[in-house]
Amino acid sequence: MHAQINAIEDQINGIILGKTQQIRLAVACLLARGHLLIEDVPGVGKTTLAHAIATCLGLKFQRIQFTSDLLPADILGVSVYNRDSAKFEFHPGPVFTNVVLADEVNRATPRAQSALLEAMEENQVTTEGETRALPQPFFVIATQNPSHQIGTFPLPESQLDRFLMRLELGYPDAQAERALLNGTDRRALLAGLKPHIGPDDLSRMQREVQEVHAAPALLDYLQALLNYTRQAPEFAHGLSPRAGLALLQGSRAWAYMDGRKLVLPEDLQAVMPSVVAHRLTAAGSGSSNASGAMLAEQLLQQVAIP
Amino acid sequence: MAQRPISLNSRPIIAREAYGLAVGFLLASAAHLLRLPLWLGALIGVIVFWRIYLAHRKLPTPGKWLLGLLAFAAAAGIMIEYRTLLGRDAGVALLVVMLALKVLETRTLRDGILLGFLGFFLLVTNFLFSQTITTALYMLGCAWLLIVVLIGMQFTGTWPGWRQPARRTTVLLLQALPLMLVLFLLFPRIQGPLWGLPHDSHAGLSGLSDNMSPGSLNSLILSDAVAFRAEFRDRIPEARALYWRGPVLWDYDGRTWTAARFVFNANELPAGEPSIEYTVTLEPHNKRWLFALEMPMQRPPRSVATRDMQLLSTTPVRSRMRYNMSSQLEAAYGADDSETVLQRALQLPDGFNPRTLQHARELRRKFNDDRQLVAAVLNDFRNQNFVYTLSPPLLGEHAVDEFLFDTRRGFCEHYASAFTVLMRAAGIPARVVTGYQGGQVNPVSDYILIRQADAHAWNEIWISGTGWIRVDPTAAVSPARVERGIASALPRSDALPMFVRGDFAFLQRMRLTWDSVTYTWNQWVLGYNPERQRQFLANIGFSDATWQKLAVLLFVLAGLAVLAGALLAFRDLRRSRNDAVRAAYERFCRKLARRGLPRHPAEGPVVYARRAAQWRPDTAQEITTITENYVALRYGNSATPQAVRQFQRSVSRFAS
């Protein structure tokens, strides 16, 4: 099974150069039925990555550019009066698809953001008193500019918690950048991509990920990690139970991609920085302003594997 | 995976540990806090709650400068309060406040463990102040709590809640019990304390003193503190025969009676057959008097008897003391006392109590015989509306005059004082004897309990040809005082310590039961001295135990206790790691660690195997296989007993 996945990975790696680890995490996130947040400066290939994932998996793809004047209806859809039938007809918004790329999600107002985030959590949309299910699989890739940029509404912590992973792409290394400069246009490559599997295959894989075995010994380790964040003084607050579930799901997907039917502590450690970094804040905001990534690294160092 | 081990210095204290340490410290120092000056207690409270607040809000602990400043200020405050930093009180105050600051400073695991152990030291200082059963039990509870906190700090994985360290501590303490008993019973005892207690340890002990001024006995009578206990060989004599002799007072200045120095030379005790034998267990009172029934027929070891029959220890009684005594209840003595001594017993200050002197002269004219004169005076006390009360009116300059002719209300010190003055004025040598009268028989274990409230003063007069005989004018006024104790002699309205009166029969009985438990504790735990030890060893068959024999016995038994503990611990260890796979894998890791490649606690097995395989390519295959098996057994769900055994064997075969 993981041969298929590796093929997909290779294909995406052919388009986004030098980002093997991030691509693997992004695919794992998808397999774990989680939503993905990519945070980075413009122009490092966030949109291309989202697009490539959708195409390779044979999923329908919609892109929503978030702007400060975006309204919930622009995302969810709107009912329009049809003069012929003398009825209101619902015109589904771009959210009714498999993969939604919410570009620059922190440029929109909180009102528009929350419309998308509700859809992410419930896998359904409620407008005008009617609830409509979203197509399955449903996967949101949101991109975000670093919050210190002008004109951004940073996502609150409660909404950040709904993203299973947060990735930072970062600049490509010299070798990859040279290949990028020498090669053809990425968008043209993207257009030539063929889907490897279909939505049904993806749903099956997601079910199989659920069945990857997490032994009591592994759960002990996971709980030790969670407890540490709740008790050590350098964390402003501990990880939520949702974060614990996200860690378990992410590490199951990671093990699955490795072709294993059991989760190892190493799987947990591999996905942990991306899963927990955006959920952690350092205590005592003044002096020791450690970033989430630094806290996640410390967590890995300090908690012994039982 | 970086190779930084989890060290004591880098691992911070987490909130629950900070709470545990703070609470442990507060409880261990609770008894001290009540004794410390108010400002110091408040300061310590503020410091500890500050730490709890910091832990609760996850705020950093204060910096070195602030702590240094606080430490200096507290030390200066103690210096001002006590005028020293040494000695028991100031030393303990300093220890408590510095430990409180250490609580505040506690940041890392190392600090926490250090503080836990310092807590035990703090705990022991409580015994400088009190050695009762209650103290011992309380200290045991505190020690238990400190161990719980110390064990609680050792958890690295999932926190199982306080219940588990609490259970483990209880088991530990129970395991230590046999070792403790062996050490207590067999460790060679030495006479007296190994090192002297600080000089101020004995301040504030109450008891009789070498002078008596108005009101001095009154304050004693309001205390229900235990003065001593006595156990009789045969029967307990009736209460009115129980005169426990203490300081004898000779000199009067119109207001205060004081002991005379000239009698402080040793004297032979009266000869004769003792009529009663008993053992006294005297509470420390920081004076030299050893109390005994009149008249003592023997001297306790390391004591002298004075001319006027006081028993004096060679050093002040600063720890509980036990001595055997024998007495002759009705002995007169000193018939051959010299003229100098008798002159001293006739001295009166000039210019005081003219009416009494006049009255004495009249009596002398009426009665030629000394005994008749005494009987007449006692009769007057009995029949002229004298009242026995603890709250007499205040007396002026001619205290005896006012008492005898105006107020006629008072208690033993008034009667003893007035009687002596009257006798001396009539030309009969007389003196005041203070001590205790009566006592409470404890039916629970058949000894007699004498409290400070039983303090009493009576008289001795010298009759030519007979010697000194006891006269108790108080008994004439209030026979109930000497027959049934002070409570029955006083009007109900007079204040007395709660337990001195016989009310609340149930409480009284509980109180007596408790006192008999305390008595046993004093006899067998606090009073376990070389003699007791010899006695105990003789009972179990070691009749001539030298300290060398004791040491051998001690080592053998202690060794057995440790061995038993170790066996238990090993069984416990096996049970706690019943996960055989994990145990075998840890063995494998230890083998690699011995070769110089330890596994970081947070390093996963596969990553470690990769590192090890690179490091020792010759055994790479073996390492990989073992790790694969381990991973499958521990993180998979297909472990069979055979597979586990095979895995264990492969680890055993793995050559380190």
Contacts between the chains, C-beta under 8 A, distances in Angstrom:
chain1	res1	chain2	res2	distance
A	213	B	635	7.5
A	213	B	636	6.2
A	213	B	637	5.1
A	215	B	634	6.5
A	215	B	635	4.5
A	215	B	636	6.7
A	215	B	637	6.6
A	217	B	579	7.9
A	217	B	582	7.5
A	217	B	634	5.1
A	217	B	635	6.1
A	218	B	635	5.7
A	220	B	157	6.3
A	220	B	158	6.0
A	223	B	158	4.7
A	224	B	156	7.4
A	224	B	157	4.6
A	224	B	158	5.1
A	227	B	158	5.9
A	227	B	159	5.5
A	231	B	14	4.1
A	231	B	15	6.3
A	231	B	16	6.7
A	231	B	159	7.1
A	232	B	12	6.2
A	232	B	14	5.6
A	233	B	12	5.6
A	233	B	13	7.7
A	233	B	14	6.4
A	233	B	15	7.0
A	233	B	55	7.5
A	233	B	58	4.4
A	233	B	60	7.8
A	234	B	12	7.0
A	234	B	58	7.9
A	235	B	58	7.7
A	236	B	58	7.3
A	261	B	636	7.4
A	262	B	631	7.3
A	262	B	632	7.4
A	262	B	635	4.8
A	262	B	636	4.6
A	262	B	637	7.5
A	263	B	635	6.5
A	264	B	604	6.1
A	264	B	605	7.1
A	264	B	606	6.0
A	264	B	631	6.1
A	264	B	635	5.7
A	265	B	604	4.0
A	265	B	605	7.2
A	265	B	635	7.9
A	266	B	604	3.8
A	266	B	605	7.8
A	266	B	606	5.1
A	266	B	607	5.7
A	269	B	1	7.9
A	269	B	604	6.1
A	283	B	58	4.6
A	283	B	59	7.9
A	284	B	58	7.2
A	284	B	59	6.4
A	284	B	60	6.1
A	287	B	60	7.5
A	300	B	1	7.7
A	300	B	602	6.0
A	301	B	2	6.3
A	301	B	4	6.0
A	301	B	602	5.9
A	302	B	6	6.3
A	302	B	11	7.0
A	302	B	602	7.1
A	303	B	156	7.5
A	303	B	602	5.9
A	304	B	6	6.6
A	304	B	156	4.9
A	304	B	157	6.9
A	304	B	601	3.4
A	304	B	602	5.6
A	305	B	601	6.7
A	305	B	602	6.0
A	305	B	603	7.1
A	305	B	604	6.4
A	306	B	156	7.9
A	306	B	157	4.3
A	306	B	158	7.4
